[in-house]
Amino acid sequence: MRRKTVLVGVGFAVALMLVLLAWIGFSNRSTPAGLFEGTPEPTALPPPGPGQFLNSRPDLAYIGEERCASCHAEAAAGHRESAHARAFSETIAASEPAGGRVFDPNTHREYRVEKTDDQFVHEERLTDGLVLAQYPARYTIGSGRYSRSYLMEDGGNLFQSPATWFAELDGWGLSPGYEKQNPGFERPIVRECLHCHVGRIEAHPDRLQAFTFHTKSIDCERCHGPGELHDAKHSEKKPGVSSGELDDTIVNPARLSRELQEEICGQCHFHTGATIELRGRSLLDFRPGQQLADFCAHYGPETSDGKMRVVGHMEQMRQSACYIQTQTLTCTTCHDPHRPLEPERATVHYREVCLSCHEVAACGLPVDSMKRRDVSDSCMQCHMPQSETDLPHFAFTHHRIQIPGSKPDTPSERVVGLVPMSDVSHLPELDRQRCLGLAYVAMMSHAQSAEEASLFQERAAELLESVWRAGLKDADVAANLARLYWRRDAEKAAMYARAALDGQPQRAESRVTALFTLGSTLLETGKPHEARPWLEQLVESRRNSEDWFLLARCRKLLSDHAAAYEASRRAAELSPHVPQLEQMAADFARQAGDAAASEKHLQRARELLSVAVPARPPH
C-alpha cells in the first residue's frame, strides 16, 4: 500500500505527500507555454479484443455468487473456502483473532487492539498512556494464511490500521512498511490497494479513498466474467445439466489458451515495477477472456548487465525451464481455485503434479538420503524453496522452479532504464511513450539511489513533455507533468495542473495530484485567493492532514480566522502525534476568539512534547 510522510516543523513547513523524494538535478528545460494549440489529435487506441466468449462485452450484468451457486453448488462451496474468497470482508469482531499490543520503538507509539461492544477497536497511544486516536475496524484484508490487516473508515474515506495480525507470530506486529516510517492512521487506501482483494468495486471519480463495493469477496464472476448471458441461456434447464459442448455465454478458463488463462491470474499476480493503465481505460474494465495488454502496460527495471529485476510469482514461473519447455504448465496446473488444498496434503499434491511430467529417478538425491526423508520426499523443498521478502514476517514460495543449489539470477548492476514486461506493440507510438513516461514517474518512489531517482525523473520529463507537445494531452499526462514541475517552475506546474483538471477522462489519482499541485503552488506564490477554492476541493477529495494544513494557512492569510481554526483543528485531528499542529490550532483558535479551545490545544501540545520521540529519518 502506498506510503506518505507527515512532517510539520518550525514555521509549519510541510513535507507534501505527492512528491516522494527531492528531485535531483532537475533542469529548467524549455517547454512551450500554453496548451500547444494546433497539434493533431492522437491516434485512437485499438479497441479491446472481444475474446472468444460472448460475456466479455462491457455492457453485460453480473448476477452474483448466490445465483451461480444455485447450479454450481460444489464448485461454489469449494471456492468459498479458498484464500481468494476470504481476501476481503467486513470485519466481524467475533471472527477476528484475539486482541493484543504492538509497540513502535521509532516513534514511541503503542497500538492496542481490543474487542469492544461487537467492534474490533484499534487504538494509538503514546508510551505515557496518552490516547491519540481510536477507530473500529471496518474491513479485514487477508485470509489469515499469512496475515490479516484492517481498514478503517472516516467520512467514507478508507485508511489502514498500523497494527496487523501475522500468522507467523500468531500475534500482532506493525503493518508492513510501518517499521520504516509510521504514518499512524493516515495511510490511505486507494484503488490499487483494493483491486486484488475485492471481487468488484467502483472507484469514486472525485474522491481518492471512497469506493462502492459491488462484490466484496473474490467470487465466481471475477474469473468467469459476468453471468447475465449464461443465466439467461440456462434458466430453463435443471441445475448441473450440461451438454458438454462449448458454452460461449460464460468464460471457461480451461477452454482458453495458456496465455489467456494467465491473463485472468495476472490481474493480481503479475507483479512488476509499474503497471500503467492505458489512456481512457481502467483495469476495472478488464473481463476474463480478454488481453490485459488492452487495458494496461507493465514495466520493470533493466540493469546494465542486460537483466531485469523479477520478483512476482508469475514472472518467476515464466523463467522456469519447466514452463519454457512445455505448452501446458500454468498457474492452475498446481492451484485449483475450486478446491482449496489442505495444508496436510500439500506435499503429496505438489509431488504428484511434478511426477506427472518427471520420473522419480530424475531426483538426484538417493531415496534413503537423510535430506530427502526429512522433507517427506517433497519436490518443492528443493526446487521451489520458501524465500524471504522485504516484508517482516512474510516468506513466499519462489516460483522459479530451479535445480537445487542454483540461485535465480539476481541482477545487481545499476539500473539503466525501464523496459516493457508485456506486449505494447499494438499501441500507437505516442501511447507507448506515454505509458513509459508514466512508468518512470511511478518508479520514482522505488528508486534505490539518488542516481536512480535522477534517471527516472529525467526520463519521465522527457517522455511526457514529448507526448504533450505531439498532442496527447490526457489528464494523466498533465497531472504528472504538474507533479514534475512542482516547486521547480511555478508557472508550468500551475499550467499543467489546470490542464489536468480541465482534461478528460479524469481519474481520482490525477485529480488529487492536480488539485494539490495547483493549490499549493498558488499559495506559495502569494495567491491565497486563487488557491482557496482548489484547496477546499482537495480536502474533500482525500483524507490528509497536510491538505488541511495548507488550507488553514490559506484561510489565515485571508483573515478568515474561524475557518482557519477549523482547518487547523482537522489537521491536528488527523495527525494527533504532531505537537506543532496542536500549537498551530491553539494559535488559530486564539485569533478566532475561542480562548477555551486555544488552551485545550496548548495543553495537548505540551503533553505530546513531554514524550521524547526520535528525530524523523530523512525522506
Secondary structure, DSSP 8 states (H G I E B T S, - for coil): -------B-GGG-B--TT--S---S-------STT-TT-------------SSGGGSTT-----HHHHHTT-HHHHHHHHTSTTTTSEEE--GGGS---EEEEETTTTEEEEEEEETTEEEEEEEETTS-EEEEEE--EEES-SSSEEEEEEEETTEEEE-SEEEETTTTEEEE-TTTTT---STTEE--HHHHHTTSSEEEE-SS-TT-EEEEESS--HHHHH---HHHHHHHTTS-TT---SS--TTS--GGGS-HHHHHHHHHHHH---SEEEE-TT--GGG--TTS-GGGTEEEEEEEETTS-B---SHHHHHHTSHHHHT-SS--HHHH--TTS---GGGHHHHHHHHHHTTS-GGG-SS-TT-HHHHHTTT-HHHHHS-EEE-SSTT-EEE--S---TT-------S-EEEEEESS--TTS-HHHHHHHHHHHHHHHGGG-SSHHHHHHHHHHHHHHHHHHHHTT---HHHHHHHHHHHTTT-HHHHHHHHHHHHH-SS--HHHHHHHHHHHHHHHHHTT-HHHHHHHHHHHHHHS--HHHHHHHHHHHHHTT-HHHHHHHHHHHHHHSTT-HHHHHHHHHHHHHTT-HHHHHHHHHHHHHHHTS--------
